[in-house]
Amino acid sequence: MQFKDYYEILGLTRQASAGDVKKAYRKLAHQYHPDISKDPKGEEKFKEVNEAYRTLKDPELRKAYDELGQHRSGEEVRPPPEWGSHFSQAPGGGFDPEDFARAGGFEGINLSDLFEELSRSRGGQGPGGSYQAQPLKGQDYEVAATLTLEEAAHGTTLDLEFKVQGRDAEGRPIRLPHHFKARIPKGVVDGQKMRLPGKGGKGLQGGADGDLYLTIRLLPHPFLRPLGHDLHFDVPLTPAEAVLGATIKLPTLKGFVSLTVPPLSATGKKMRLPLKGLPKPKEGAGDLIVHLVVVIPDQITEAERHLYEQIQALSKFHPRERLEAFLHPQSDS
């Protein structure tokens, strides 16, 4: 009996998990499927991939395969004594490796037929049969969806196109365009992931279509910074507005609002406008958080300089009083 390295066929090591086996099978089955591949040997490779998967996906069959040991593909092998005996307790009489060997079962049989016999010995239908019987789920795709803040606030329909792996008429790998429309509901936030069932690659052999995963990316806004459903806004104030207070007009995603800045508002002060942020998916909305920043002019007139000098002379405000006390401590004597 000639050995086939099922792990090598799937591009795996013997330490591969069941998930690794399934993932490798899906990738290679798509690559060599007769409806897709232009490779002259694609159908043969597709059958090998299915044969390997049918054995390695079954924990008991995989255990029996591993007990055959490691050999080179094409090498003549004979199962060790009592190999497969744990199948003898299966319904229907089981599989007796000695009887199978005496009947010449290991001579001229291929590995696939042997494991089909093992599977049937426990009441299964065997791993053989038409290689087209395995449903194959379509490939999943991931893509970034770029939105403005306004689109995130009101919802939108995106017309997206990206490249997916395919093959040309000669079977060479190429990137093919994949086009679709996606409805984005209001209330999405930056970094959010959305799953669109059935919008990925086409399923084969009756398998379900794959899914599309969108990662939301919000474009920068001239003034507003999103953080979750809250929006942050740095508002500049003149020194006079910071000291005397002011009423200023601010843009939001639903128009302009007036903000009353109280007197004596320093840089770093935060003011919260409830429900003026991004809407939430079901109800409510985040807040608009205003960060006050006192700025000074680049240039001033002589008249302005004179007024500032008057203010400085009149003011009893000492912003560095604690610092000066630290630098010049009073003597205890």
C-alpha positions as CSV (number, residue, x, y, z in Angstrom):
1,M,0.0,0.0,0.0
2,Q,1.4,3.4,-1.0
3,F,1.5,6.0,1.6
4,K,0.1,9.5,1.1
5,D,1.1,12.4,3.4
6,Y,-2.3,14.0,4.1
7,Y,-0.6,16.7,6.3
8,E,1.7,17.6,3.5
9,I,-1.2,17.8,1.0
10,L,-2.9,20.3,3.3
11,G,0.3,22.2,4.0
12,L,0.2,21.3,7.7
13,T,2.3,19.8,10.4
14,R,1.1,16.8,12.5
15,Q,0.6,19.2,15.4
16,A,-2.2,21.1,13.5
17,S,-5.4,21.6,15.4
18,A,-8.8,20.6,14.0
19,G,-9.4,24.3,13.2
20,D,-6.2,24.4,11.3
21,V,-7.3,21.4,9.2
22,K,-10.6,23.0,8.4
23,K,-9.0,26.3,7.5
24,A,-6.4,24.8,5.2
25,Y,-9.0,22.6,3.5
26,R,-11.3,25.6,2.8
27,K,-8.4,27.6,1.3
28,L,-7.1,24.8,-1.0
29,A,-10.6,23.6,-2.0
30,H,-11.4,27.1,-3.2
31,Q,-8.0,27.2,-5.0
32,Y,-8.3,23.9,-6.9
33,H,-12.1,23.6,-7.3
34,P,-12.9,22.6,-10.9
35,D,-15.3,25.5,-11.3
36,I,-12.6,28.0,-10.4
37,S,-9.1,26.6,-11.1
38,K,-7.6,26.6,-14.6
39,D,-4.7,24.5,-13.4
40,P,-4.6,21.3,-15.7
41,K,-4.0,19.3,-12.5
42,G,-6.5,21.3,-10.5
43,E,-9.1,18.5,-10.4
44,E,-6.6,15.9,-9.3
45,K,-5.3,18.2,-6.5
46,F,-8.9,19.0,-5.5
47,K,-9.6,15.3,-5.0
48,E,-6.4,14.9,-3.0
49,V,-7.3,17.8,-0.8
50,N,-10.8,16.3,-0.1
51,E,-9.3,12.9,0.5
52,A,-6.9,14.3,3.1
53,Y,-9.6,16.4,4.7
54,R,-12.1,13.5,5.0
55,T,-9.6,11.5,7.0
56,L,-8.0,14.2,9.2
57,K,-11.3,16.0,10.1
58,D,-12.5,12.8,11.8
59,P,-10.7,12.4,15.2
60,E,-10.8,8.6,15.1
61,L,-9.7,8.3,11.5
62,R,-6.9,10.8,12.2
63,K,-5.7,8.8,15.1
64,A,-5.6,5.6,13.0
65,Y,-3.8,7.5,10.3
66,D,-1.2,8.9,12.7
67,E,-0.7,5.3,14.0
68,L,0.6,4.4,10.5
69,G,3.7,6.4,11.3
70,Q,5.5,9.0,9.2
71,H,6.6,8.0,5.7
72,R,7.5,9.6,2.4
73,S,4.6,9.9,-0.1
74,G,4.6,6.9,-2.4
75,E,6.5,4.7,0.0
76,E,5.1,1.2,0.4
77,V,3.8,0.7,3.9
78,R,2.0,-2.0,5.9
79,P,0.1,-1.1,9.1
80,P,1.7,-2.4,12.3
81,P,0.3,-5.4,14.1
82,E,-3.2,-4.9,15.6
83,W,-3.5,-1.6,13.8
84,G,-7.1,-0.4,13.7
85,S,-8.2,-3.0,16.2
86,H,-10.0,-0.3,18.2
87,F,-12.6,-0.3,15.3
88,S,-13.5,-3.9,15.9
89,Q,-16.1,-3.0,18.5
90,A,-18.0,-0.9,16.0
91,P,-21.6,-1.9,15.1
92,G,-21.9,-4.4,12.2
93,G,-19.0,-6.6,13.1
94,G,-16.2,-4.0,13.0
95,F,-12.9,-4.1,11.2
96,D,-10.5,-6.9,11.9
97,P,-7.0,-5.9,10.6
98,E,-5.7,-9.5,10.6
99,D,-8.6,-10.8,8.6
100,F,-8.2,-7.9,6.2
101,A,-4.5,-8.6,5.9
102,R,-5.0,-12.4,5.3
103,A,-7.4,-11.7,2.6
104,G,-4.8,-9.6,0.9
105,G,-6.4,-6.4,1.9
106,F,-3.2,-4.4,2.3
107,E,-1.9,-5.5,-1.1
108,G,-3.0,-3.3,-4.0
109,I,-5.3,-1.2,-1.9
110,N,-4.9,2.6,-1.7
111,L,-5.0,4.6,1.4
112,S,-8.4,6.2,0.7
113,D,-10.1,2.7,0.3
114,L,-8.5,1.6,3.5
115,F,-9.9,4.5,5.5
116,E,-13.3,4.1,3.8
117,E,-13.3,0.5,5.1
118,L,-12.4,1.8,8.6
119,S,-15.2,4.3,8.5
120,R,-17.8,1.7,7.4
121,S,-16.7,-0.7,10.1
122,R,-18.2,1.6,12.7
123,G,-21.4,2.1,10.9
124,G,-20.4,5.1,8.9
125,Q,-20.8,5.6,5.1
126,G,-17.1,5.8,4.5
127,P,-15.1,8.8,3.5
128,G,-15.2,7.9,-0.2
129,G,-17.8,8.8,-2.8
130,S,-18.0,11.8,-5.1
131,Y,-15.6,14.5,-4.2
132,Q,-18.2,17.1,-5.1
133,A,-20.4,16.0,-2.1
134,Q,-18.6,18.4,0.3
135,P,-20.4,21.7,0.7
136,L,-17.9,24.6,0.7
137,K,-18.7,27.9,2.4
138,G,-17.6,31.0,0.5
139,Q,-14.6,33.0,1.5
140,D,-15.0,35.7,4.1
141,Y,-13.7,39.2,3.2
142,E,-12.6,42.1,5.4
143,V,-12.6,45.7,4.3
144,A,-12.5,49.2,5.8
145,A,-15.5,51.4,5.3
146,T,-14.7,55.2,5.4
147,L,-17.4,57.6,6.5
148,T,-17.7,61.2,7.4
149,L,-19.1,62.2,10.8
150,E,-22.3,63.3,9.2
151,E,-22.7,60.0,7.4
152,A,-22.1,58.2,10.7
153,A,-24.7,60.4,12.4
154,H,-27.5,60.0,9.8
155,G,-26.7,56.6,8.2
156,T,-25.7,56.1,4.6
157,T,-25.4,53.6,1.8
158,L,-21.8,52.9,0.7
159,D,-20.8,51.8,-2.8
160,L,-17.7,49.8,-2.2
161,E,-15.2,48.0,-4.4
162,F,-12.1,46.0,-3.5
163,K,-9.9,43.3,-4.9
164,V,-10.2,39.6,-4.2
165,Q,-8.0,36.6,-5.1
166,G,-8.9,35.0,-8.4
167,R,-7.4,33.3,-11.5
168,D,-7.1,34.3,-15.2
169,A,-7.9,32.1,-18.2
170,E,-4.4,30.5,-17.9
171,G,-4.9,29.7,-14.2
172,R,-2.5,32.4,-13.0
173,P,-3.5,34.1,-9.7
174,I,-4.8,37.6,-10.2
175,R,-6.8,40.2,-8.2
176,L,-10.4,40.6,-9.3
177,P,-12.8,43.5,-8.4
178,H,-15.5,42.7,-5.9
179,H,-18.3,45.3,-5.9
180,F,-21.2,45.7,-3.5
181,K,-23.5,48.2,-1.7
182,A,-23.7,48.3,2.1
183,R,-26.3,50.1,4.2
184,I,-24.6,51.7,7.2
185,P,-27.1,52.5,10.0
186,K,-26.8,55.6,12.1
187,G,-24.9,55.4,15.3
188,V,-21.7,53.6,14.1
189,V,-18.5,54.6,15.7
190,D,-14.8,54.6,14.7
191,G,-13.3,51.2,14.9
192,Q,-16.6,49.3,15.0
193,K,-16.9,46.1,13.1
194,M,-20.0,45.1,11.2
195,R,-20.8,41.6,9.8
196,L,-22.8,41.4,6.6
197,P,-23.9,37.8,6.2
198,G,-23.7,36.4,2.7
199,K,-21.8,39.3,1.2
200,G,-18.5,37.5,0.8
201,G,-17.4,34.9,-1.7
202,K,-19.8,32.6,-3.4
203,G,-20.3,29.2,-1.8
204,L,-19.6,26.0,-3.8
205,Q,-21.4,22.7,-4.0
206,G,-24.4,24.0,-2.1
207,G,-22.3,25.7,0.6
208,A,-23.4,29.1,2.1
209,D,-21.9,32.3,0.7
210,G,-19.2,33.8,2.8
211,D,-19.6,36.9,5.0
212,L,-18.2,40.4,4.7
213,Y,-16.7,42.2,7.7
214,L,-16.6,46.0,7.6
215,T,-14.4,48.0,9.9
216,I,-15.7,51.6,10.3
217,R,-13.2,54.4,9.9
218,L,-14.3,58.0,10.4
219,L,-12.7,60.8,8.5
220,P,-11.2,63.7,10.4
221,H,-13.6,66.6,11.0
222,P,-12.4,70.3,10.9
223,F,-13.5,70.8,14.6
224,L,-15.1,67.7,16.1
225,R,-13.2,64.7,17.5
226,P,-15.2,61.5,18.0
227,L,-14.5,59.2,21.0
228,G,-17.1,56.5,21.0
229,H,-20.5,58.3,20.7
230,D,-19.1,61.5,22.4
231,L,-17.7,64.4,20.3
232,H,-14.9,66.6,21.6
233,F,-14.4,70.2,20.6
234,D,-11.5,72.6,21.4
235,V,-13.0,76.1,21.7
236,P,-10.6,79.1,21.7
237,L,-11.3,82.1,23.9
238,T,-9.7,85.5,24.1
239,P,-8.3,86.6,27.5
240,A,-11.2,89.0,27.9
241,E,-13.8,86.3,27.1
242,A,-12.2,84.0,29.6
243,V,-12.3,86.6,32.3
244,L,-15.6,88.3,31.6
245,G,-17.5,85.3,30.1
246,A,-19.1,85.1,26.6
247,T,-21.8,83.6,24.5
248,I,-20.4,81.8,21.4
249,K,-21.9,79.9,18.6
250,L,-20.8,76.3,18.0
251,P,-21.4,73.8,15.1
252,T,-22.9,70.4,15.9
253,L,-24.0,67.6,13.7
254,K,-27.6,68.9,13.9
255,G,-26.9,72.6,13.3
256,F,-25.6,75.5,15.5
257,V,-26.0,75.9,19.2
258,S,-25.2,78.8,21.6
259,L,-22.8,78.1,24.5
260,T,-22.6,80.5,27.5
261,V,-19.1,80.5,28.8
262,P,-19.1,81.7,32.5
263,P,-16.7,84.4,33.7
264,L,-13.3,83.4,34.9
265,S,-13.1,80.2,32.7
266,A,-9.5,79.0,32.5
267,T,-7.9,76.8,29.8
268,G,-8.8,73.2,30.4
269,K,-12.2,73.8,31.7
270,K,-14.7,71.3,30.2
271,M,-18.4,72.0,29.4
272,R,-20.8,69.2,28.5
273,L,-23.7,69.6,26.1
274,P,-25.9,66.5,26.6
275,L,-27.1,64.5,23.6
276,K,-25.2,66.7,21.1
277,G,-22.8,63.9,20.1
278,L,-23.3,60.9,17.7
279,P,-26.6,59.2,17.9
280,K,-26.7,55.7,19.4
281,P,-28.1,52.8,17.4
282,K,-31.4,52.4,19.4
283,E,-32.0,55.6,21.2
284,G,-30.3,58.6,22.8
285,A,-26.9,60.1,21.7
286,G,-23.5,60.9,23.1
287,D,-22.5,64.3,24.4
288,L,-20.6,67.2,23.0
289,I,-17.7,68.0,25.3
290,V,-16.2,71.4,24.9
291,H,-12.6,72.1,26.0
292,L,-11.9,75.8,26.6
293,V,-8.6,77.1,25.4
294,V,-7.4,80.6,26.2
295,V,-5.3,82.1,23.4
296,I,-3.5,85.3,23.0
297,P,-3.2,87.4,19.8
298,D,-0.1,87.4,17.6
299,Q,0.0,91.2,17.5
300,I,-1.5,94.0,19.5
301,T,-1.9,97.8,18.9
302,E,-0.3,100.4,21.1
303,A,-3.7,101.2,22.6
304,E,-4.2,97.6,23.5
305,R,-0.8,97.4,25.0
306,H,-1.6,100.5,27.2
307,L,-4.8,98.9,28.4
308,Y,-3.0,95.6,29.3
309,E,-0.4,97.6,31.2
310,Q,-3.2,99.3,33.1
311,I,-4.8,95.9,33.9
312,Q,-1.5,94.6,35.1
313,A,-0.9,97.6,37.4
314,L,-4.4,97.3,38.9
315,S,-4.6,93.5,39.2
316,K,-3.8,91.8,42.5
317,F,-3.8,88.3,40.8
318,H,-0.6,86.4,41.4
319,P,-0.6,83.2,39.4
320,R,2.9,82.2,40.6
321,E,2.4,82.9,44.3
322,R,3.0,79.3,45.4
323,L,6.0,78.9,43.1
324,E,7.6,82.1,44.5
325,A,7.0,80.9,48.1
326,F,8.7,77.7,47.2
327,L,11.7,79.5,45.6
328,H,12.0,82.1,48.4
329,P,11.0,80.5,51.7
330,Q,10.8,82.9,54.6
331,S,13.4,82.5,57.3
332,D,12.2,81.1,60.7
333,S,14.5,83.6,62.6
